[in-house]
């Protein structure tokens, strides 16, 4: 996938959560949006979205996608061995306290991944979109499909019926990480649902509507029975050049 007018539907997605050194998030965002978008996409990946975490001023969250695991290996090798990372990587790394919180994901169903057009990315200097992104992560025991099935067959239909359709619903990509220079979390079995709202009040209204549905209680009871931890919701706002608004 390259920054043309083609539609991107990546089959492998990285959800990357960086803990930054205090007060350096804006420095990384400016550097990232200037130097690390088109240059990554030139290697065969697509930068899907960059976000500020509303609950942590020193947290930067972003997503990138790949056609498959083979493309991922070649694209990451080309970028991290290339001149742009050699020049600007040290400055980026200097802003980070931890960059190893990475989930390797794939679409939960054939049509539940992200669909983007890189050619429509806002140009540098564009205002940040006035949107609120919710990313909820459910964790289940490794190798146990029941929780993922409840998300797919129970929760997702309710979400579609009661509010804005999710931007994407993803689950763990179980293929071996062949680019070991960048670790990913192992032993995971997660579902992640991304939804975009005009603001946080709209998200709260949607949640209330979901909880008012007669079958929601049964679904949530089943999820609590299967999960290994309470679901975690990332409250995010996109940067000015994020493809995911």
RAQUIHU-V196823 format. One record per pair of residues at least 24 apart in sequence whose C-alpha atoms are under 6 Angstrom apart, sorted by the first residue. I is the first residue (numbers start at 1). J is the second residue. D is the distance in whole Angstrom. If there is no record, write none. Layout:
I:J:D, I:J:D
//
This chain:
1:44:5, 1:45:6, 2:41:5, 2:42:6, 2:44:6, 3:118:5, 3:119:5, 4:119:5, 5:119:5, 7:116:6, 7:117:5, 8:115:6, 8:116:5, 8:117:6, 9:114:6, 9:115:5, 10:65:5, 10:66:5, 10:67:5, 11:67:5, 11:68:6, 11:106:6, 12:65:6, 12:66:5, 12:68:6, 12:105:6, 12:106:5, 13:64:6, 13:65:4, 13:104:6, 13:105:5, 13:106:6, 14:63:5, 14:64:5, 14:103:6, 14:104:5, 15:63:5, 15:102:6, 15:103:5, 16:61:6, 16:62:5, 16:102:5, 17:60:6, 17:61:5, 17:101:5, 18:59:6, 18:60:5, 18:98:6, 18:99:5, 19:58:6, 19:59:5, 19:97:6, 19:98:5, 20:58:5, 20:59:6, 20:95:6, 20:96:4, 20:97:5, 21:95:5, 21:96:6, 21:97:5, 22:58:6, 24:95:6, 25:58:6, 43:75:5, 44:75:5, 48:243:5, 49:242:4, 49:243:5, 49:244:5, 50:238:6, 50:239:6, 50:242:5, 51:236:6, 51:237:5, 51:238:4, 51:239:5, 52:236:6, 52:237:5, 53:235:6, 53:236:5, 54:235:6, 54:236:6, 73:179:6, 102:184:5, 102:185:6, 103:184:6, 103:185:6, 104:173:5, 105:171:5, 105:172:4, 105:173:4, 106:170:5, 106:171:6, 106:173:5, 107:170:4, 108:169:6, 108:170:5, 108:171:5, 112:168:5, 112:169:5, 113:168:5, 114:168:5, 121:243:6, 122:241:5, 126:240:6, 127:240:5, 128:239:5, 128:240:4, 131:197:6, 131:198:5, 131:199:6, 132:196:6, 132:197:5, 132:199:5, 132:237:5, 133:195:6, 133:196:5, 133:236:5, 133:237:6, 134:194:6, 134:195:5, 134:234:6, 134:235:5, 135:193:5, 135:194:4, 135:233:5, 135:234:5, 136:192:5, 136:193:5, 136:232:6, 136:233:4, 137:191:6, 137:192:4, 137:231:5, 137:232:5, 138:190:5, 138:191:5, 138:231:5, 139:189:6, 139:190:5, 139:227:6, 139:228:6, 140:189:5, 140:227:5, 140:228:5, 142:188:6, 142:189:5, 147:223:6, 147:226:6, 163:206:6, 166:194:6, 166:195:4, 167:194:5, 167:195:5, 168:193:6, 168:194:5, 169:193:4
//
